[in-house]
Amino acid sequence: MTAPARPTMSGKAITQSQFDRAADLINLESYMRRILTSPFREVQVEVPVRLDDGRIEVFTGYRIQHNGARGPCKGGIRFHPSADHDEILGLATIMTWKTALMDIPFGGAKGGVTVDPKRLSRLELERLTRRFTQRIAIVLGPYRDIPAPDVNTNAQVMAWILDEYSSRQGYTPAVVTGKPVSLGGSLGREEATGRGIMYVMAEFARDFGVPLKGGRVVIQGFGNVGSHLARLLDAEAGAKVIAVSDVQGGILNDKGLNLPGLLAHVADNKPVSAWKGGKAITNDELWAVPCDWLVPAALGSVITKEANARTIDCKVLVEGANAPTTPTADLILEERGIPVLPDFLANAGGVTVSYYEWAQNLQQYRWTHEQVNRELQATITKAYVAVRDLAKQKAVTLRTAAYAIALQRVAEAERLRGN
């Protein structure tokens, strides 16, 4: 007998719930609420792809531009079986608030194809990417909408998008970010989300006395974000990463995981739980591991009232993933006194360095790795300080304060444009 599926909320429902709390805090006008909750443009396309065996399969793809009042739309493209309209809309909305909170000149967008990329060969994946790019190219452009990597996409997928778009428009490196460095990508972009999370954790640790050096860290998800974060926390922050997991399960070592060894193991496409440097645990067990810092760094809606919000045992929850905590779980964590560093503050390093990449492409001038990291730390620290100060001033959560700042900035841009 199979276990019943856990109830989840769509990204759209999560962002709407969180939006309302912040809009009430800043007394946002009703007409502006409607503008800021309605997407600017939605594109749904059918993507026919010839498979290696000669069959043609048709996939559904989306590109949703939520808001462009502060600049061109910006947001990742994900390939995932659960990618649907509501998920993509919710994530596009988060991107609007994320770019506004970081005070970078972008709006928010998101894209996706409903597909399990693990079932496709490399050639099939390339055909899918190119055909999807053809179908949405009309709404893309360096001053219109700039995609980036997301779940199950990477620098190679971005290179295919760049090539497909450039074949019709001429060489346009600024049309996409997260590209390989040799095709105009930025140094430091691949690790940027994980590095940004580390910087925010360091600031919070300094302000609130939660130990980071020597602190116990648990990370759910060991893809691009989780693996880079673990490596950086171990090598640069002196934190003790005691447990990590991937989709198949996790590994726990109370004395701290040997990160170089684990990263080498995972680089051979082996599951985290098969590594011999700790005790194998299930994904459900991971949530209850006692720690200072708990970082969900995979998919959304994983922390829920029904599953784990009352049993999580951490001092701080750091949202490395987008929308990992449902609103009801958020309230439970608030009642329990567990502060949450919200997603569009904590994981904004990726879009921030994407902005630097876009700027470098437009200028045709490459920054050093040190310059990228220095600018990232300055930008994300400035955003964190603004959120911390407003949360204290208004006696609200860090999430509500972050939303309030972002909403105010986008609303101001809309008013100045004549709305």
C-alpha positions as CSV (number, residue, x, y, z in Angstrom):
1,M,0.0,0.0,0.0
2,T,1.5,3.3,-1.0
3,A,1.6,6.2,1.4
4,P,-0.7,9.1,0.7
5,A,0.9,12.1,-1.0
6,R,1.7,15.0,1.2
7,P,-0.4,18.1,0.7
8,T,1.5,20.8,-1.1
9,M,0.8,24.4,-2.1
10,S,1.6,25.8,-5.5
11,G,4.3,28.5,-5.8
12,K,1.5,30.9,-6.9
13,A,-0.5,30.3,-3.7
14,I,2.6,30.6,-1.4
15,T,3.7,33.9,-2.9
16,Q,0.1,35.3,-2.8
17,S,-0.2,34.5,0.9
18,Q,3.2,36.1,1.7
19,F,2.4,39.1,-0.5
20,D,-0.8,39.9,1.4
21,R,1.0,40.2,4.8
22,A,3.6,42.6,3.4
23,A,1.1,44.7,1.4
24,D,-1.0,45.2,4.5
25,L,2.2,46.3,6.4
26,I,2.9,49.1,3.9
27,N,-0.8,50.0,3.2
28,L,-0.5,49.2,-0.5
29,E,-3.3,50.6,-2.6
30,S,-5.8,48.0,-3.9
31,Y,-5.2,48.9,-7.6
32,M,-1.4,48.5,-7.0
33,R,-2.0,45.1,-5.4
34,R,-3.8,44.0,-8.5
35,I,-0.9,45.3,-10.8
36,L,1.7,43.6,-8.7
37,T,-0.1,40.2,-8.4
38,S,-0.9,40.0,-12.1
39,P,1.7,38.8,-14.6
40,F,2.7,41.1,-17.4
41,R,2.8,38.3,-20.0
42,E,2.3,34.5,-20.1
43,V,3.5,32.3,-22.9
44,Q,2.7,28.6,-23.2
45,V,4.1,26.6,-26.1
46,E,4.0,23.1,-27.4
47,V,7.5,21.8,-28.0
48,P,7.7,18.8,-30.5
49,V,11.0,16.9,-30.2
50,R,12.3,14.1,-32.4
51,L,13.7,11.4,-30.1
52,D,16.7,9.2,-31.0
53,D,14.4,6.3,-31.9
54,G,12.6,8.4,-34.5
55,R,9.4,9.1,-32.5
56,I,8.2,12.6,-32.0
57,E,7.2,13.6,-28.4
58,V,5.4,16.9,-27.6
59,F,6.3,18.7,-24.4
60,T,4.6,21.7,-22.9
61,G,6.8,24.8,-22.1
62,Y,6.2,28.1,-20.3
63,R,7.8,31.5,-20.1
64,I,6.0,33.9,-17.7
65,Q,7.1,37.5,-17.3
66,H,5.7,38.7,-14.0
67,N,6.8,42.3,-14.0
68,G,9.3,44.5,-15.9
69,A,8.8,47.9,-14.3
70,R,12.3,48.1,-13.0
71,G,14.1,46.6,-16.0
72,P,14.2,43.6,-18.3
73,C,12.6,40.4,-17.0
74,K,15.1,37.9,-15.4
75,G,14.7,34.4,-14.3
76,G,15.7,30.8,-14.8
77,I,14.4,27.9,-16.9
78,R,13.8,24.6,-15.3
79,F,13.2,21.2,-16.9
80,H,11.2,19.1,-14.4
81,P,8.1,16.8,-14.5
82,S,6.2,19.0,-12.0
83,A,6.9,22.3,-13.9
84,D,3.4,23.7,-14.6
85,H,1.7,27.1,-15.0
86,D,1.2,27.8,-11.3
87,E,4.7,26.8,-10.2
88,I,6.3,28.9,-13.0
89,L,4.0,31.9,-12.1
90,G,4.9,31.6,-8.4
91,L,8.6,31.5,-9.2
92,A,8.4,34.4,-11.7
93,T,6.7,36.4,-9.0
94,I,9.5,35.6,-6.5
95,M,12.0,36.8,-9.1
96,T,10.3,40.2,-9.2
97,W,10.7,40.6,-5.5
98,K,14.3,39.1,-5.5
99,T,15.6,41.6,-8.1
100,A,13.9,44.5,-6.3
101,L,15.2,43.5,-2.9
102,M,18.8,43.3,-4.3
103,D,18.1,46.7,-6.0
104,I,19.4,45.4,-9.4
105,P,17.7,46.7,-12.6
106,F,15.6,43.7,-13.5
107,G,12.1,42.5,-13.2
108,G,11.0,38.9,-12.7
109,A,10.3,36.0,-15.0
110,K,10.6,32.2,-15.0
111,G,10.4,29.5,-17.6
112,G,10.1,25.7,-17.7
113,V,9.3,22.6,-19.7
114,T,7.3,19.8,-18.2
115,V,9.8,17.0,-18.8
116,D,12.0,14.5,-16.9
117,P,15.4,15.3,-18.5
118,K,16.9,12.2,-17.0
119,R,14.9,10.2,-19.5
120,L,16.4,12.1,-22.5
121,S,19.8,11.6,-24.1
122,R,22.2,14.5,-24.5
123,L,21.1,15.0,-28.1
124,E,17.4,14.8,-27.2
125,L,18.0,17.4,-24.5
126,E,19.7,19.7,-27.0
127,R,16.9,19.4,-29.5
128,L,14.4,20.1,-26.7
129,T,16.3,23.2,-25.6
130,R,16.7,24.6,-29.1
131,R,13.1,24.0,-30.1
132,F,11.8,25.6,-26.8
133,T,14.1,28.5,-27.5
134,Q,12.7,28.9,-31.0
135,R,9.1,28.9,-29.6
136,I,9.8,31.6,-26.9
137,A,12.5,33.7,-28.7
138,I,9.9,36.3,-29.6
139,V,9.7,37.4,-25.9
140,L,13.5,37.1,-25.2
141,G,16.2,39.7,-25.6
142,P,19.0,41.4,-23.6
143,Y,16.7,44.4,-22.9
144,R,13.5,42.3,-22.7
145,D,13.9,39.0,-20.9
146,I,17.1,37.2,-20.0
147,P,16.9,33.5,-18.9
148,A,19.4,31.6,-16.7
149,P,19.9,28.1,-15.3
150,D,17.5,26.6,-12.8
151,V,16.5,23.1,-11.7
152,N,17.9,20.5,-14.1
153,T,19.5,23.1,-16.4
154,N,23.1,24.3,-16.5
155,A,25.7,26.2,-18.4
156,Q,25.5,23.8,-21.3
157,V,21.8,24.4,-21.7
158,M,22.4,28.1,-21.6
159,A,25.0,27.7,-24.3
160,W,22.4,26.0,-26.6
161,I,19.9,28.9,-25.9
162,L,22.6,31.5,-26.7
163,D,23.5,29.7,-29.9
164,E,19.9,29.2,-31.0
165,Y,18.9,32.8,-30.3
166,S,22.2,34.2,-31.9
167,S,21.6,32.2,-35.1
168,R,18.7,34.5,-35.8
169,Q,19.6,37.7,-34.1
170,G,23.4,37.8,-34.4
171,Y,25.8,37.1,-31.6
172,T,24.0,38.2,-28.4
173,P,25.8,37.0,-25.3
174,A,23.7,39.2,-23.0
175,V,20.5,37.3,-23.9
176,V,21.2,34.6,-21.3
177,T,23.3,34.3,-18.1
178,G,24.9,31.3,-16.4
179,K,26.7,30.5,-19.6
180,P,30.1,28.8,-19.8
181,V,32.9,31.3,-19.1
182,S,34.4,30.7,-22.6
183,L,31.1,32.0,-24.1
184,G,30.9,35.1,-22.1
185,G,29.8,33.7,-18.7
186,S,31.0,35.3,-15.5
187,L,33.6,34.0,-13.2
188,G,32.0,33.0,-10.0
189,R,28.5,32.5,-11.4
190,E,28.2,28.8,-10.9
191,E,28.9,29.1,-7.1
192,A,27.2,32.4,-6.7
193,T,23.9,31.2,-5.1
194,G,25.8,29.1,-2.6
195,R,28.3,31.9,-1.9
196,G,25.4,34.4,-1.4
197,I,23.8,32.1,1.1
198,M,27.0,31.8,3.1
199,Y,27.4,35.6,3.2
200,V,23.8,36.0,4.5
201,M,24.5,33.3,7.1
202,A,27.7,35.1,8.2
203,E,25.8,38.4,8.7
204,F,23.0,36.8,10.7
205,A,25.5,34.9,12.8
206,R,27.3,38.1,13.6
207,D,24.1,39.9,14.5
208,F,22.3,37.2,16.5
209,G,25.1,35.1,18.0
210,V,24.3,31.8,16.2
211,P,27.6,30.1,15.6
212,L,28.8,29.8,12.0
213,K,32.4,28.9,12.6
214,G,32.1,25.4,14.2
215,G,28.3,25.6,13.8
216,R,26.4,22.5,12.8
217,V,24.8,22.7,9.4
218,V,22.3,20.4,7.7
219,I,21.7,20.8,3.9
220,Q,18.7,19.2,2.1
221,G,19.7,19.0,-1.6
222,F,23.2,18.5,-3.0
223,G,22.9,19.9,-6.5
224,N,24.5,23.1,-7.7
225,V,23.3,25.2,-4.7
226,G,23.8,22.7,-1.9
227,S,27.1,21.3,-3.0
228,H,28.7,24.7,-3.5
229,L,27.3,26.0,-0.2
230,A,28.6,22.9,1.7
231,R,32.1,23.3,0.1
232,L,32.3,27.0,0.9
233,L,31.0,26.7,4.5
234,D,33.6,24.0,5.1
235,A,36.5,25.7,3.4
236,E,35.9,29.4,4.1
237,A,33.5,29.8,7.0
238,G,34.8,26.9,9.2
239,A,31.3,25.5,9.7
240,K,30.7,21.8,10.4
241,V,28.4,20.3,7.7
242,I,27.1,17.2,9.5
243,A,24.3,16.0,7.1
244,V,23.4,16.4,3.4
245,S,20.9,14.7,1.1
246,D,19.9,14.2,-2.5
247,V,16.7,12.8,-3.9
248,Q,17.7,9.2,-3.0
249,G,18.6,9.9,0.7
250,G,21.2,11.4,2.9
251,I,24.3,10.9,4.9
252,L,25.1,12.0,8.5
253,N,28.3,12.3,10.5
254,D,28.1,14.2,13.8
255,K,31.8,15.0,13.7
256,G,31.4,16.7,10.3
257,L,31.4,15.4,6.8
258,N,34.7,15.2,4.8
259,L,33.4,17.5,2.0
260,P,36.3,17.0,-0.5
261,G,35.7,13.3,-0.3
262,L,31.9,13.5,-0.6
263,L,32.2,16.0,-3.5
264,A,34.5,13.6,-5.4
265,H,32.1,10.7,-4.7
266,V,29.1,12.7,-6.1
267,A,31.1,13.9,-9.1
268,D,31.1,10.2,-10.2
269,N,27.3,10.3,-10.3
270,K,27.0,8.2,-7.2
271,P,24.2,9.0,-4.7
272,V,25.0,10.8,-1.5
273,S,23.7,7.9,0.7
274,A,26.2,5.4,-0.9
275,W,29.2,7.3,0.5
276,K,31.0,5.5,3.3
277,G,32.0,8.6,5.3
278,G,28.9,8.6,7.5
279,K,25.6,7.0,8.4
280,A,23.0,6.7,5.7
281,I,19.7,8.4,6.6
282,T,16.4,8.9,4.8
283,N,15.2,12.3,3.6
284,D,12.5,12.3,6.3
285,E,15.1,11.7,9.0
286,L,17.3,14.5,7.7
287,W,14.7,17.1,8.9
288,A,14.9,16.0,12.5
289,V,18.7,16.1,12.8
290,P,19.6,18.7,15.6
291,C,21.6,21.5,14.1
292,D,22.3,25.3,14.2
293,W,21.5,25.9,10.6
294,L,19.1,24.0,8.4
295,V,19.2,24.8,4.7
296,P,16.6,23.4,2.3
297,A,18.3,23.8,-1.1
298,A,16.3,21.7,-3.5
299,L,12.6,22.1,-4.6
300,G,9.7,24.0,-3.1
301,S,7.0,23.1,-0.6
302,V,9.2,20.7,1.4
303,I,8.6,22.2,4.8
304,T,4.9,21.8,5.7
305,K,2.6,21.8,8.6
306,E,1.8,18.1,8.0
307,A,5.3,16.8,7.5
308,N,8.0,18.5,9.5
309,A,7.3,22.1,10.7
310,R,6.9,21.0,14.3
311,T,9.8,18.5,14.4
312,I,12.5,20.5,12.7
313,D,15.4,20.9,15.2
314,C,17.4,23.9,14.2
315,K,18.3,27.4,15.5
316,V,17.9,29.1,12.0
317,L,16.2,28.0,8.8
318,V,17.9,29.3,5.7
319,E,15.9,29.0,2.4
320,G,18.4,28.0,-0.3
321,A,15.6,26.8,-2.5
322,N,12.7,28.9,-3.9
323,A,9.5,28.7,-1.8
324,P,10.5,25.7,0.3
325,T,8.3,26.7,3.3
326,T,4.5,26.8,3.0
327,P,2.7,29.7,4.8
328,T,1.2,27.5,7.5
329,A,4.7,26.0,8.2
330,D,6.1,29.5,8.3
331,L,3.6,30.5,11.0
332,I,4.5,27.3,13.0
333,L,8.2,28.2,12.8
334,E,7.5,31.7,13.9
335,E,5.5,30.4,16.9
336,R,8.4,28.1,17.7
337,G,10.9,31.0,17.6
338,I,12.9,29.7,14.7
339,P,13.9,32.6,12.4
340,V,13.7,32.1,8.7
341,L,16.1,33.7,6.3
342,P,13.7,34.0,3.3
343,D,14.5,32.6,-0.1
344,F,14.6,35.8,-2.1
345,L,17.2,37.3,0.3
346,A,19.2,34.1,1.0
347,N,19.5,32.7,-2.5
348,A,19.7,35.9,-4.4
349,G,23.4,35.5,-5.1
350,G,22.7,33.7,-8.4
351,V,20.6,36.5,-9.9
352,T,23.0,39.1,-8.6
353,V,26.0,37.6,-10.3
354,S,23.7,37.1,-13.4
355,Y,23.3,40.8,-13.4
356,Y,27.1,41.2,-13.3
357,E,27.4,38.8,-16.2
358,W,24.8,40.7,-18.2
359,A,26.7,44.0,-17.5
360,Q,30.0,42.4,-18.5
361,N,28.4,41.1,-21.8
362,L,27.0,44.6,-22.6
363,Q,30.4,46.2,-21.9
364,Q,32.4,43.4,-23.5
365,Y,34.7,43.6,-20.4
366,R,35.4,40.7,-18.0
367,W,35.6,41.1,-14.2
368,T,38.0,39.2,-12.1
369,H,36.7,36.4,-9.8
370,E,37.7,38.5,-6.8
371,Q,35.8,41.5,-8.1
372,V,32.6,39.4,-8.6
373,N,32.8,38.0,-5.1
374,R,33.5,41.5,-3.6
375,E,30.5,43.1,-5.4
376,L,28.3,40.1,-4.5
377,Q,29.1,40.4,-0.8
378,A,28.5,44.2,-0.8
379,T,25.1,43.9,-2.6
380,I,23.7,41.0,-0.6
381,T,24.9,42.4,2.7
382,K,23.3,45.8,2.0
383,A,20.0,44.0,1.3
384,Y,20.3,41.9,4.4
385,V,20.9,45.0,6.6
386,A,17.8,46.7,5.2
387,V,15.7,43.6,5.9
388,R,17.1,43.2,9.4
389,D,16.5,46.8,10.3
390,L,12.9,46.9,9.0
391,A,12.0,43.6,10.7
392,K,13.2,45.1,14.0
393,Q,11.5,48.4,13.4
394,K,8.1,47.0,12.5
395,A,8.4,43.8,14.8
396,V,7.7,41.5,11.8
397,T,9.5,38.5,10.4
398,L,12.5,38.8,8.1
399,R,10.3,37.5,5.2
400,T,7.6,40.1,5.7
401,A,10.2,42.8,5.9
402,A,11.9,41.6,2.7
403,Y,8.6,41.5,0.9
404,A,7.7,45.0,2.1
405,I,11.0,46.5,0.8
406,A,10.6,44.7,-2.5
407,L,6.9,45.7,-3.0
408,Q,7.6,49.3,-2.2
409,R,10.4,49.5,-4.8
410,V,8.3,47.8,-7.6
411,A,5.2,49.9,-6.7
412,E,7.3,53.1,-6.9
413,A,8.6,52.1,-10.3
414,E,5.0,51.4,-11.5
415,R,3.8,54.8,-10.2
416,L,6.7,56.7,-11.8
417,R,5.9,55.0,-15.1
418,G,2.4,56.3,-14.9
419,N,0.3,53.6,-13.1
